[in-house]
Each structure stands twice: as C-alpha cells, then as structure tokens.
Amino acid sequence: MANVNHSALTDPYLHEPKGVAAANAGEVYIADGAGSGDWTQKHRHVGGHLTFSTSSPYAHSTTTSDSALNPTFTLVDNNGFSGLSSPNARIQYDGTEDISAALTATFSIQQASGTNRQVEVVFYKNGSALAGSRVITTAASGEWHQITTAFNTTISTNDYIEVFTKADSAATINYASGYLRITGVPN
C-alpha cells in the first residue's frame, strides 16, 4: 500500500473518526489538544415547569432572607438531569461530562394580599447563591407580574440548581406558573 497523507484523501476513502464504533447515539468527538479526545454528549438539557393555576397558585411564605422555592416541578425534554424534591425542589445534573450551562427561570407572581412587595429571585448552585443572577420586580395584590433570571455557569456531575427568593418585607407570594430551563454543552 502506498503512503498517502490523510489530508490528501477524497471520497470514498475518507473514514469516520477513531472510536466511532463505540460511540453512543447523540455523541460527538471532542479533541483534548494532545492528539486524542473522547466521545461525549453533544449537549444536555432539561426543563421543569410549575403547573399553571391562577385559582390555586403555589403560595410561598417569603421573608427578608433567601429561601428556596419549593413547588412541584414537572420535568420535560430531559437529557442528563434528575428532578429532586428533598430537601426542596431542585434539578440535579447526572451527566458525566462537565458542561457550560445556560440557566433560565421565569415566574408569574403576585402578592397574595396587602401592600406591594419588592420580590427578588436568584439561582443557587450546590447551596450557594450565583452572584450576578439576582433580579427584582414588584409583586402587587390582584396583579400578575413576570420575573425572569438568566445566568451562565459550569456544571459537573451531581451539581444541583435551585431558585431562591426574598422580599423587602414578609409576605405570601403567589406563583401562577414557572419554568426552569438548563441547557449545556461540553467544556
């Protein structure tokens, strides 16, 4: 057989990357910069939603300190995550590769009764607030307002994401709907 550089090959002599026979569906080859690499999931994603209800919303006793939102989330379109309910609602990453993740959470809120409250939400990762993800809006009685936060972070196996909230004064804040989305690609 003649010595031919791979760069000179044309169809039909081109071939799949090394290790493709052992790769799972949906995986891509990621080079490690040292002449090798690994097959890994091309992306990870999950969505968790709070069932919509204005007549029976999720009511959260909000104080002036961060506390975890603890509704029942239903997971949809899941690839690599688990929904956990203990000690509170959270989404845990089960994949084996580290990912660069985009987080988005959006909620429809109102003050259950009384005067307006300034309500904040923030992402927590593994029990610590993600600085830069905190947002604020006004919650008013009889009015639904939208609050959304988005943030980028890295996630490794068993890391978990939660949404915490607080207000400028104690109040019951109603959540008519909510959605938490995590999408990520390998680092």
C-alpha positions in Angstrom: 0.0 0.0 0.0 1.3 3.4 -0.9 1.9 6.0 1.8 -0.8 8.7 1.5 -1.4 11.6 3.8 -4.9 11.7 5.3 -5.2 15.3 4.1 -4.9 14.1 0.5 -7.8 11.6 0.8 -11.0 12.2 -1.0 -14.4 10.3 -1.0 -14.9 7.3 -0.8 -11.6 6.9 1.1 -12.5 9.3 4.0 -13.4 7.5 7.2 -15.2 8.1 10.5 -13.1 9.3 13.5 -11.3 6.8 15.7 -13.6 5.1 18.2 -16.9 5.8 16.4 -17.9 2.1 16.6 -18.1 2.5 20.4 -19.8 6.0 20.4 -23.4 6.3 21.6 -26.1 8.0 19.6 -26.0 11.8 20.1 -22.3 11.9 21.0 -19.6 14.0 19.3 -15.8 13.7 19.4 -14.1 16.4 21.4 -10.4 16.7 20.9 -8.2 17.2 24.1 -5.5 19.2 22.4 -2.9 16.5 23.0 -3.6 14.4 19.9 -6.5 12.4 21.3 -10.0 13.0 22.6 -13.3 11.5 23.8 -16.8 10.8 22.6 -19.3 12.8 24.7 -22.9 14.0 24.6 -23.2 17.0 22.2 -25.5 18.8 24.7 -27.6 18.4 27.8 -30.9 20.0 28.6 -33.9 19.9 30.9 -37.0 21.9 31.5 -39.0 21.9 34.7 -42.4 23.6 34.9 -44.8 24.6 37.6 -48.4 23.7 36.6 -50.3 26.9 35.6 -53.0 28.0 38.0 -54.3 31.4 39.0 -57.1 30.0 41.1 -54.8 27.7 43.2 -51.2 29.0 42.7 -48.1 27.9 44.6 -48.0 30.1 47.7 -44.6 30.8 49.1 -44.1 32.4 52.6 -41.4 34.9 51.7 -39.2 36.6 54.2 -36.4 39.1 54.0 -33.9 36.3 53.8 -33.3 34.0 50.8 -35.5 30.8 51.0 -35.8 28.0 48.4 -38.8 27.9 46.2 -40.3 24.5 46.8 -43.1 23.9 44.3 -43.7 20.6 42.5 -41.8 20.8 39.2 -42.6 18.5 36.3 -39.6 17.7 34.1 -39.9 17.8 30.4 -37.4 17.2 27.5 -34.8 15.8 29.8 -31.3 14.7 28.8 -29.0 14.2 31.8 -30.8 15.6 34.8 -33.0 14.5 37.7 -35.7 16.4 39.5 -35.4 16.2 43.3 -37.8 17.3 45.9 -35.8 16.8 49.1 -34.9 18.9 51.0 -36.6 21.1 48.4 -37.3 21.5 44.6 -34.0 21.3 42.7 -32.6 20.0 39.4 -29.5 17.8 39.7 -27.1 17.1 36.8 -26.4 13.4 36.3 -24.2 13.5 33.2 -20.6 12.5 33.4 -19.0 15.3 31.4 -18.6 18.9 32.7 -20.8 21.3 30.9 -21.0 25.0 30.3 -24.7 25.7 31.2 -27.2 28.4 30.5 -29.8 28.7 33.2 -33.2 30.5 32.8 -36.1 30.7 35.3 -39.2 32.7 34.7 -42.3 33.0 37.0 -45.7 34.8 37.1 -46.1 36.2 40.6 -48.4 38.4 42.7 -48.7 39.5 46.3 -51.4 37.4 48.0 -52.8 40.4 49.9 -51.6 43.7 51.3 -49.2 46.3 50.1 -46.8 45.9 47.2 -43.5 43.9 47.9 -40.2 44.1 46.1 -39.5 40.4 45.3 -36.1 39.0 44.3 -35.2 35.6 42.8 -31.7 34.2 42.5 -30.1 31.0 41.3 -28.3 28.8 43.8 -25.8 26.1 42.8 -24.9 23.5 45.4 -26.3 25.6 48.2 -24.6 28.9 47.3 -26.0 31.9 45.5 -24.7 32.6 42.0 -23.5 36.2 42.2 -24.9 38.2 39.3 -28.1 36.1 38.9 -30.3 38.1 41.3 -33.2 40.1 39.8 -36.1 42.1 41.3 -39.7 43.0 40.5 -42.8 44.4 42.2 -45.4 41.9 43.4 -48.8 43.6 43.8 -52.2 42.3 45.1 -54.5 41.5 42.2 -51.9 41.9 39.5 -49.7 39.3 37.9 -46.1 40.3 37.2 -43.3 38.5 35.4 -39.9 37.9 36.9 -37.1 36.2 34.9 -33.5 35.5 35.7 -30.8 34.0 33.4 -27.2 33.1 34.1 -24.3 31.0 32.8 -22.2 28.7 34.9 -20.3 25.4 34.7 -22.0 22.2 36.0 -20.4 18.9 37.0 -21.8 15.5 38.0 -24.2 15.8 41.0 -24.3 19.6 40.9 -27.7 21.0 41.6 -29.6 24.2 40.7 -32.3 25.8 42.9 -34.2 29.1 42.8 -34.4 31.1 46.0 -36.5 34.2 46.7 -36.8 37.0 49.2 -38.8 40.2 49.6 -38.3 43.6 51.2 -40.9 42.6 53.9 -42.5 39.3 54.9 -45.4 38.3 52.6 -47.1 35.4 50.9 -46.1 35.5 47.2 -48.3 33.5 44.7 -46.7 31.8 41.8 -49.2 31.0 39.0 -46.6 29.5 36.7 -42.9 28.9 36.4 -40.3 27.4 34.2 -36.7 26.5 34.9 -34.5 25.6 31.9 -30.9 24.3 31.9 -29.1 23.8 28.6 -25.4 22.9 28.3 -22.6 21.9 26.1 -19.4 20.0 27.0 -16.5 22.1 28.3 
